[in-house]
């Protein structure tokens, strides 16, 4: 296949590019390059990779990028609660309106498959033991609301009765991502606690009782590749949570794991809770239907981040390019 990956130079995107290329497909990346294209350096000059700078809000950029494409993996967007709160107009334009345009352009170009990156944040706060793909959605942020809106657009608008062409859409609700990436982020819980542990010997845990489903960035990328190659009947109009049942952790447990893997660092509990979200998620569906399983655990992510920071001499995890919320989107 020839696959268009929007946001292919991003934190998850560069790993998705790697997976799809390794599986033998042709890849075209469309990315605004807000954080540059360094994450794609290992594939520079690859005969099956084409990189285009463009904005998913612009119809001409989308249409040009979709020429002769078979499938689209849609990762581009404003990601995370703080980033989405910076500019609500930009979030509406990038995360919702651009999705509408993308679906229409997919129809015009007879795209066969569309895989969308959503989030387990759509579940918000729940006291249920485990939430599955059919559970009630309780978004607590603009980010989560924008993902729900995009899910509905994609699932409802991908069949065109007049043109007679069907796109096979699949929604992937990703757990909270962690791990090292060539476009590194320190605004994610495991990554941030690791950086604080390494540089400050401090692991501040706010509240601590709240649950998060976690998944390594490389495992998330593998899920996109798995859906791309799965039979239509397994993924058509389907939603999959992406993560592992064994990686549903309370934040206090995450802090302890970081403490165990960074010598000299200590967990410090703070009573004030900054985030009310708490949810445990079932990943049985993706395990059973696609045979996909996570390969990395939290300790793996902590170790690789710690080693990378030492190798690169990282002394400032608060730099703007390490946080999504610090870049202007308009």
Beta strands, then each sheet from edge to edge (+ up, - down):
strand 1: 2-6
strand 2: 26-31
strand 3: 49-53
strand 4: 71-74
strand 5: 113-119
strand 6: 159-160
strand 7: 165-166
strand 8: 168-174
strand 9: 176-178
strand 10: 202-206
strand 11: 211-216
strand 12: 238-242
strand 13: 248-250
strand 14: 266-270
sheet 1: 3+ 2+ 1+ 4+ 5+ 8+ 12+
sheet 2: 6+ 7-
sheet 3: 9+ 11+ 13-
sheet 4: 10+ 14+
end
